[in-house]
């Protein structure tokens, strides 16, 4: 893992980065299937945690994209759980999601 982080093996780094990013999808689906209620929220949260862990281990562009996708899925699921299904609430939720990054 250390050899991948310092940039010596570029092809392996890219391949492992893509695999880490894609690992979030089956973990999110498995978590969503495992619960009875709020499947989207649980699946999105688990997928976000797995994608963020992969991004922390090996920062790559696919890892950033998967982390952003899973955080957006989790945000939309949280809005659905709150029973607020208007476009304005979704827009405000996306703005609040991006707020801490600045």
N, C-alpha and C positions, 0 to 999 in steps of 0.2 A: 504494500500500500504506500509506503514511503517513496518508493521509486516512481510511482504514478503521480504523486503530489509534486515532486520536484521537476517534472517535465522531461525526464529522460526518454521515456517510452510514449511518444505522442499518440501512436495508433492505439495502443492498449489503453491509454488514458481516455481517449474518445469513446472507445468501445465500452469500457467499464462505466464511464459516465452515463452513456445511453442506457445501459442495463440497470444502473442504480435508479435512473429516472423512471424507466418503465416498470420497475418493481412496485411503484406506488399504485399502479392501476389494479393488479390482481389483489393487492392487500386491501385496497378500498372496496373492491367488489366483494371480497370475502367478509369484510367487516359489515358491509351493508346487508348481506344475506344472513349473517349470524344473529341479527337483532330483529325484534318484532315491530318496533315503532321507531320512527325517525331514522330510517335507513340512510337517507341522503346526508343527514348531518353526521351520523356516526361514520359512514363510509368516507365522506369528504375529510373529516378530521383525521382519521387513520391514514388516509392517503397523503394528506398534508404533512403529517408527522414523518412518514416514511420518506417522502420526497425531500423534506428539510434535512433529514438525517443523511440521505445520500448526497445532498448539496454540501453539507458540512464536511463529509468525508472526502469528497472529490468535487470541487466546484467546476461545473461545466455549463455550457449554454442549455443543453437539454434539461439539466437539473433545475436551472432557473425557470425555464418554461413550465416544467411539470409542477414546481412549487407554486408558481403563480396560478396555474390552472386549478390545482387542488384548493388553493385558498379561495379562489372565486367560486368554486363549487360549494365549499363550506359556507361561504357568505350567502349564496342564494338559498341553500338549505336552511340556514338560520332565519332568513327572511320568511321562508315558507312555514317554518315552525311557529313563527310569531303571527302567522295568519295575515300578514300585510302583503298583498299581492299587487300593489300598484307600481307602475313604472317609476314614479317619483321615489318611493321607498327603496327600490332596487338601486336607483342611481345614487341616492344618498349613502346606501350601504357600500357601494363600490368606492365612492369618494372617501368614506371613513376608513375603508380597508387600505387605501393608498396613503392616508394621512401620516402614519408614523414613520414612513420611509423618508420623509423630508426633514 
